[in-house]
Each structure stands twice: as structure tokens, then as C-alpha cells.
Amino acid sequence: MSDISLPPSSSSVRTDELAARRQQKSGAKSKIVRPPPQQPPPPFARPAAHRPATPRNTAPVAGKRIAAPPSGQVKRAAPAAPQGAKALPTPAVRTPAPASPFANDNALTLLAEDARYSIMSRRFSLIADMSATERAIISRLDHAPRRIHQAGSDLATENEIAPPPMFIVSGWACRVRVTPTGRRQILGFLLPGDGVCLRGAAEHVSAFNICTLTTVETIDATSFLKMGSQPQVYPGIALAVEGAKLQDEIFTANHIVRLGLQTKAERLANLLLELRWRLEQTGLAEGSTFPMPLTRETLGDALSMSASRINWVLRWLKTRNMLSVRYGRGDILSSTAVDNLAGFKAPEERFSAPPSSASFWSAG
């Protein structure tokens, strides 16, 4: 029997080809393709910002996107004037100047300049009728040498020798009492035209601390008080001095009533109305505007309130269109409303009595 190799059958060849193709496909499916590693960006590179697509009706202008008007509302430029024609003048539009919040400050400054050398004459002429000689004496008193006291200095110290009598002709001061714990209570304010230690020998020791709140100018009142002690020779001056002392007692009584009987809003409104009235007597206020250099802390020490409570009450008064205090001045917004709230009653301005009445001068 001869060894004869038979060729593989076609079915076996086909089976081997199919197996090879399956193996090739399975190898292609299992192959993992990794992306090439990305290089880190440099530290100074900016991150790519996402920019939204421009809307249909918007147009980029100078880096901004504004809505483009519809085609029917596009404003066309006016046609140019023909060559040689005169251009019509463009009417000027006058814009009214805004009202300055400091307009009233200028008026107050002018009032202060006008009254600088007439403080005593203005006040005493309202208190009593005086002869021409007495008016000339008070006019010389207005032009007497002045002493300047810086803000925060003491005009008098409690339980120490009282200074010589003086009149305040510029600036604000106050009588104050300090407790052992350091708290202070302002007992009253001294404005231009008010006196300090006017009782002479009866006040050889000061009963209060008198502290300046602003820069204060004073004049010596010794010779003037000597004239006031001679009613037979200077009846008008004597009556003016006694009337000024009586008004000071009335202001002290008003302060006691404020602290004891009135609410916080009534206290502040009453005090501001009293200060405005006193400033009007010396020509430093006119109408509804008056100077107000007092801080919130000072008002709080006078009315037994905190500075934050003073701010709250001022806002309350302003929202109700009664009072406004800002920029160093006060404004009466509604005199009727604030009068009804504060209940302030001005003291008598002018005093009159027969100069020859012995009972009057003995009672004074």
C-alpha cells in the first residue's frame, strides 16, 4: 500500500479561515487605545472663557452687547445742509443749578458777621428801654478788648475761686456737673450774650464747672455790673441786667422740666426751640434756620440720652417734617407741628418797671 497524502478538503480549509478571521476581530476589539498625554499649560496662560453666542438682535459695540432696534425704528441721520447755506443756531438748553445744601450756611455766616460787635446791644435793647447814654455805654462794651478761650477749656472750676464776671460775645459754653464715676450732666448752655459769674461777691467760689464747647470770646463785665447796681443813675442798664438774670432762671427751670416730665422727642424739640429763640435775641438766627454746633454726645449729656438715641430721635423728627439738624445748623420744617410737640413757651422779652420804684429794686 503506497503512502499517498490527500489534499485537505475544502470544508476544513474554510473552517480554518473563519477561525483566523474571528481571532483577528477579537484581537482588534480588545485593543485599548490611550490618548497621548497632554502637557500642563504654562502658569501665565489664561483659562479659556466660555463666550455665549451672540443673540440674533444684538450687535457688539465697544466690547458691549446692546439690543439692536428693529429695522422700522432705526433713526437716520439728518441730511447735511447744502454748501454755502448758513447753519441755524442750536437753541441753548439752560439746566437749572442744583440747590446747594450750604446756601443757608452763607446766610448764617453773614448774620454772625453783622452781629459780631453788637451782641450785647441787641440783647439788652430787647430786654429794657435805655437812654441814649446807656446805649452808648453798651456799644462801647461790645467793642471792649476780648479774651479768647479755646474749645474744651474751663471758664470756671467747681469749688474753686470764681473768675471775674464776664460776658460771652462769641461761641458756646455749658454748665456741667461731673459725678465721681466720670459721668457728666450738662445743666445748661451759655450762648453769646450770656454772663458768667455775674453775682460778684456772692459768687466768690464757683458752683459749677463752666466748659467751652467751641472757641469762645469773652469781655470783662466788672464795670458794667457796677453801673447796673446804680438804678437811680442807670435805670435801663439795671433793668437789663436783672431781666437777663431772670431769663437765665427761666431757662434753668425749662431744663428741669425737660428732664423730669417730657419724652425723649419732646426734650430734644423743646431744647432746640429754646436755643433758636435765644439766638434770635442776639441776631444770630433769623426765620427757621439757626446755627447748631453741638455734637450728638453733647446733646445726649444735656438730655440724659445716648448719642445713638439722639440720632434716632432726629431721624424721627425729620421723617415727620418737624425738625432737621445737619451740617452744623438746625432747620424748623413745620413750626406748628414742632410747637405742639415741644410745648416751648418763650420767656418775656421786654421787662418794664418804674425806675423810681424802690420795691422793685429791693426785690431784685
C-alpha positions as CSV (number, residue, x, y, z in Angstrom):
1,M,0.0,0.0,0.0
2,S,1.6,3.2,-1.1
3,D,1.7,6.4,1.1
4,I,-0.3,9.0,-0.7
5,S,-1.1,12.3,1.1
6,L,-4.5,13.6,0.2
7,P,-5.1,17.3,-0.1
8,P,-7.2,18.9,2.7
9,S,-10.8,19.1,1.9
10,S,-12.3,22.5,1.1
11,S,-14.5,22.3,4.2
12,S,-11.6,22.1,6.5
13,V,-9.8,25.0,4.8
14,R,-12.9,27.2,5.1
15,T,-13.2,26.4,8.8
16,D,-9.5,27.4,9.4
17,E,-10.0,30.7,7.6
18,L,-13.1,31.5,9.6
19,A,-11.3,30.8,12.9
20,A,-8.4,33.0,11.9
21,R,-10.8,35.9,11.0
22,R,-12.6,35.6,14.3
23,Q,-9.3,35.6,16.2
24,Q,-8.3,38.7,14.3
25,K,-11.6,40.5,15.0
26,S,-11.5,39.6,18.7
27,G,-7.9,41.0,19.0
28,A,-9.0,44.2,17.3
29,K,-11.9,44.7,19.7
30,S,-9.9,44.1,22.8
31,K,-7.2,46.6,21.8
32,I,-7.1,49.7,24.1
33,V,-6.1,52.9,22.5
34,R,-4.8,55.5,25.0
35,P,-4.8,59.3,24.1
36,P,-1.4,60.9,24.1
37,P,-0.6,62.7,27.4
38,Q,-1.4,66.4,27.5
39,Q,1.2,68.9,28.5
40,P,0.2,71.2,31.5
41,P,-0.5,74.8,30.5
42,P,2.1,77.4,31.4
43,P,1.4,79.3,34.7
44,F,0.8,82.6,32.8
45,A,-1.8,81.2,30.4
46,R,-5.4,82.4,30.8
47,P,-8.2,79.9,31.1
48,A,-10.4,79.7,28.1
49,A,-13.6,81.6,29.0
50,H,-16.9,80.4,27.7
51,R,-18.5,83.0,25.5
52,P,-22.2,82.6,24.8
53,A,-23.3,83.0,21.3
54,T,-24.4,86.5,20.2
55,P,-28.3,86.8,20.2
56,R,-30.0,87.4,17.0
57,N,-31.0,91.1,17.7
58,T,-27.8,92.2,19.4
59,A,-24.7,93.9,17.9
60,P,-21.3,94.1,19.6
61,V,-20.3,97.7,20.2
62,A,-17.1,98.6,22.0
63,G,-17.0,95.4,23.9
64,K,-20.7,95.5,25.0
65,R,-23.8,93.9,23.6
66,I,-26.7,96.1,23.2
67,A,-30.1,95.3,21.7
68,A,-30.4,96.5,18.1
69,P,-33.6,98.3,17.3
70,P,-36.0,96.9,14.7
71,S,-35.4,97.9,11.2
72,G,-38.5,100.2,11.2
73,Q,-37.3,102.2,14.2
74,V,-33.7,102.9,13.1
75,K,-33.1,106.7,13.3
76,R,-31.4,108.1,10.2
77,A,-29.0,111.0,10.3
78,A,-30.4,114.3,9.2
79,P,-29.3,115.3,5.7
80,A,-26.3,117.7,5.5
81,A,-27.1,121.3,4.8
82,P,-26.3,122.4,1.2
83,Q,-22.9,124.0,0.6
84,G,-23.0,127.8,1.3
85,A,-26.1,127.7,3.4
86,K,-26.0,129.2,6.9
87,A,-26.5,126.7,9.7
88,L,-29.3,127.5,12.1
89,P,-28.2,128.3,15.6
90,T,-28.9,125.5,18.1
91,P,-31.1,126.8,20.9
92,A,-29.2,126.7,24.2
93,V,-30.8,124.5,26.9
94,R,-30.4,126.0,30.3
95,T,-30.1,123.5,33.1
96,P,-31.2,124.9,36.5
97,A,-28.3,124.8,39.0
98,P,-28.9,122.3,41.8
99,A,-29.8,123.8,45.1
100,S,-26.8,123.9,47.4
101,P,-27.3,122.4,50.9
102,F,-25.0,125.1,52.2
103,A,-27.0,128.1,51.0
104,N,-28.4,128.7,54.5
105,D,-24.8,128.5,55.9
106,N,-23.9,131.6,54.0
107,A,-26.8,133.4,55.4
108,L,-25.9,132.3,59.0
109,T,-22.3,133.5,58.3
110,L,-23.5,136.9,57.3
111,L,-25.7,137.1,60.3
112,A,-22.7,136.3,62.6
113,E,-20.5,138.9,60.9
114,D,-23.2,141.6,61.3
115,A,-23.8,140.7,65.0
116,R,-20.2,140.2,65.9
117,Y,-19.8,143.7,67.6
118,S,-23.5,144.2,68.6
119,I,-24.3,141.1,70.6
120,M,-24.8,143.0,74.0
121,S,-26.6,146.0,72.4
122,R,-29.1,143.7,70.6
123,R,-30.0,141.6,73.6
124,F,-30.1,144.4,76.2
125,S,-32.1,146.7,73.9
126,L,-34.8,144.0,73.7
127,I,-34.9,143.4,77.4
128,A,-35.3,147.0,78.6
129,D,-35.7,150.6,77.3
130,M,-32.5,152.6,77.7
131,S,-31.5,156.2,77.2
132,A,-29.0,157.3,74.5
133,T,-26.2,157.5,77.2
134,E,-26.9,153.9,78.2
135,R,-27.0,152.7,74.6
136,A,-23.6,154.3,74.1
137,I,-22.2,152.6,77.1
138,I,-23.4,149.2,75.9
139,S,-22.0,150.0,72.4
140,R,-18.5,150.6,74.0
141,L,-19.0,147.3,75.8
142,D,-19.4,145.5,72.5
143,H,-16.0,146.9,71.3
144,A,-14.2,146.1,74.6
145,P,-11.0,144.0,74.5
146,R,-11.8,140.3,74.1
147,R,-10.2,137.3,75.6
148,I,-10.2,134.1,73.5
149,H,-10.7,130.6,75.1
150,Q,-10.1,127.5,73.0
151,A,-12.7,124.8,72.8
152,G,-12.5,122.4,75.7
153,S,-11.1,124.9,78.2
154,D,-12.6,125.8,81.5
155,L,-14.0,129.2,82.2
156,A,-14.7,128.3,85.8
157,T,-14.0,125.2,88.0
158,E,-16.3,123.9,90.7
159,N,-15.4,124.7,94.3
160,E,-12.6,127.0,93.2
161,I,-12.2,130.7,93.2
162,A,-14.6,132.1,90.7
163,P,-13.2,134.2,87.8
164,P,-14.1,137.8,87.4
165,P,-17.5,138.4,85.8
166,M,-17.6,138.3,82.1
167,F,-20.0,138.2,79.1
168,I,-19.8,135.7,76.2
169,V,-19.8,137.6,72.9
170,S,-18.9,134.6,70.6
171,G,-19.0,130.9,70.9
172,W,-20.9,128.3,73.0
173,A,-20.2,127.1,76.6
174,C,-22.1,125.0,79.2
175,R,-22.5,124.5,82.9
176,V,-21.6,120.9,83.7
177,R,-21.5,118.7,86.8
178,V,-19.3,115.6,86.8
179,T,-20.0,112.6,89.0
180,P,-17.3,110.6,90.9
181,T,-17.7,107.8,88.3
182,G,-16.9,110.2,85.4
183,R,-20.4,110.7,84.1
184,R,-21.4,114.3,83.3
185,Q,-24.6,116.1,83.2
186,I,-24.9,119.4,81.3
187,L,-27.1,121.8,83.4
188,G,-27.5,124.5,80.8
189,F,-25.9,126.1,77.7
190,L,-24.3,129.6,77.6
191,L,-24.7,131.4,74.3
192,P,-23.5,134.8,73.0
193,G,-24.9,137.5,75.3
194,D,-25.0,135.3,78.4
195,G,-22.9,136.1,81.5
196,V,-20.5,134.1,83.6
197,C,-20.2,134.7,87.4
198,L,-22.4,137.8,87.4
199,R,-23.2,137.7,91.1
200,G,-19.9,139.3,92.2
201,A,-19.0,138.9,95.8
202,A,-21.9,136.5,96.3
203,E,-20.2,134.1,94.0
204,H,-16.6,134.1,95.2
205,V,-16.5,130.3,94.8
206,S,-17.7,128.8,91.5
207,A,-20.7,126.5,92.0
208,F,-20.3,124.8,88.6
209,N,-17.8,123.7,86.0
210,I,-18.2,126.0,83.0
211,C,-16.6,124.4,79.9
212,T,-16.3,125.9,76.4
213,L,-17.8,123.8,73.6
214,T,-16.4,125.9,70.8
215,T,-13.9,128.7,70.6
216,V,-15.3,131.4,72.9
217,E,-14.6,135.1,73.2
218,T,-15.4,137.0,76.4
219,I,-15.3,140.6,77.6
220,D,-14.9,141.9,81.2
221,A,-18.2,142.8,82.8
222,T,-17.0,144.3,86.1
223,S,-17.5,148.0,85.3
224,F,-20.8,147.2,83.5
225,L,-22.2,145.5,86.6
226,K,-21.2,148.4,88.8
227,M,-23.4,150.6,86.6
228,G,-26.2,148.1,86.9
229,S,-26.0,148.4,90.6
230,Q,-27.0,152.1,90.4
231,P,-30.6,152.1,89.2
232,Q,-31.1,155.8,90.1
233,V,-28.3,156.7,87.6
234,Y,-28.6,154.0,85.0
235,P,-32.1,152.6,85.3
236,G,-32.1,151.0,81.9
237,I,-28.9,149.1,82.4
238,A,-30.0,148.0,85.9
239,L,-33.3,146.7,84.5
240,A,-31.5,144.9,81.6
241,V,-29.1,143.1,84.0
242,E,-32.0,141.9,86.2
243,G,-34.0,140.8,83.2
244,A,-31.1,138.8,81.9
245,K,-30.7,137.1,85.3
246,L,-34.5,136.3,85.3
247,Q,-34.3,134.8,81.8
248,D,-31.4,132.6,82.9
249,E,-33.5,131.3,85.8
250,I,-36.4,130.5,83.4
251,F,-34.0,128.5,81.1
252,T,-32.8,126.5,84.1
253,A,-36.5,125.7,85.1
254,N,-37.1,124.7,81.5
255,H,-34.2,122.2,81.6
256,I,-35.6,120.7,84.9
257,V,-39.0,120.2,83.3
258,R,-37.4,118.6,80.2
259,L,-35.5,116.0,82.2
260,G,-38.4,115.2,84.6
261,L,-41.6,115.3,82.6
262,Q,-41.1,115.2,78.8
263,T,-40.5,112.3,76.5
264,K,-37.2,111.9,74.5
265,A,-38.7,113.5,71.4
266,E,-40.2,116.4,73.4
267,R,-37.0,117.0,75.2
268,L,-34.9,117.4,72.1
269,A,-37.5,119.5,70.3
270,N,-38.0,121.8,73.3
271,L,-34.3,122.3,73.7
272,L,-33.8,123.2,70.0
273,L,-36.6,125.7,70.0
274,E,-35.2,127.3,73.1
275,L,-31.8,127.6,71.6
276,R,-33.2,129.1,68.4
277,W,-35.2,131.7,70.4
278,R,-32.1,132.7,72.4
279,L,-30.0,133.0,69.2
280,E,-32.7,135.3,67.6
281,Q,-32.4,137.7,70.6
282,T,-28.8,138.4,69.7
283,G,-29.2,138.5,65.9
284,L,-27.5,135.1,65.2
285,A,-30.6,133.4,63.8
286,E,-33.4,134.5,61.6
287,G,-36.5,132.7,60.4
288,S,-36.4,128.9,60.6
289,T,-32.7,128.4,60.4
290,F,-30.2,128.7,63.3
291,P,-26.6,127.5,64.0
292,M,-26.3,124.2,65.8
293,P,-22.6,123.3,66.5
294,L,-23.5,120.8,69.3
295,T,-22.5,117.2,68.8
296,R,-24.7,114.2,69.4
297,E,-22.7,113.3,72.5
298,T,-23.2,116.9,73.9
299,L,-26.9,116.8,73.3
300,G,-27.1,113.4,74.9
301,D,-25.3,114.6,78.1
302,A,-27.7,117.5,78.3
303,L,-30.9,115.4,77.8
304,S,-29.8,112.2,79.6
305,M,-29.8,110.2,76.4
306,S,-27.2,108.3,74.4
307,A,-25.8,109.6,71.1
308,S,-27.5,106.7,69.2
309,R,-30.8,107.7,70.8
310,I,-30.3,111.3,69.8
311,N,-29.7,110.2,66.2
312,W,-32.9,108.1,66.3
313,V,-35.0,111.0,67.6
314,L,-33.5,113.4,65.0
315,R,-34.5,110.9,62.2
316,W,-37.9,110.6,63.7
317,L,-38.4,114.4,63.8
318,K,-37.2,114.7,60.2
319,T,-39.4,111.9,58.8
320,R,-42.4,113.7,60.3
321,N,-41.3,117.0,58.7
322,M,-40.7,118.8,62.0
323,L,-37.0,119.4,62.6
324,S,-33.8,118.8,60.8
325,V,-30.2,119.1,62.2
326,R,-27.3,118.7,59.8
327,Y,-24.2,120.5,58.5
328,G,-23.9,122.3,61.8
329,R,-27.3,124.0,61.6
330,G,-30.9,123.4,62.5
331,D,-34.0,123.9,60.4
332,I,-37.6,124.2,61.5
333,L,-39.5,122.4,58.9
334,S,-43.0,122.8,60.4
335,S,-43.3,125.4,63.2
336,T,-46.9,124.4,64.1
337,A,-46.1,120.7,64.4
338,V,-42.9,121.2,66.4
339,D,-44.5,123.7,68.7
340,N,-47.3,121.3,69.5
341,L,-44.8,118.6,70.2
342,A,-42.2,120.6,72.2
343,G,-44.6,122.8,74.2
344,F,-41.9,125.5,74.4
345,K,-43.1,128.9,75.8
346,A,-40.7,131.8,75.2
347,P,-40.0,133.9,78.3
348,E,-40.9,137.5,78.3
349,E,-38.6,139.5,76.1
350,R,-39.1,143.0,77.5
351,F,-39.3,144.0,81.1
352,S,-40.6,147.3,82.3
353,A,-40.9,148.9,85.8
354,P,-40.8,152.4,87.1
355,P,-37.2,153.2,87.7
356,S,-38.1,155.1,90.9
357,S,-39.9,152.0,92.3
358,A,-38.0,151.2,95.5
359,S,-39.9,147.9,96.0
360,F,-38.8,146.7,92.6
361,W,-35.1,147.2,93.1
362,S,-35.2,145.9,96.7
363,A,-36.8,142.7,95.5
364,G,-34.2,142.3,92.7
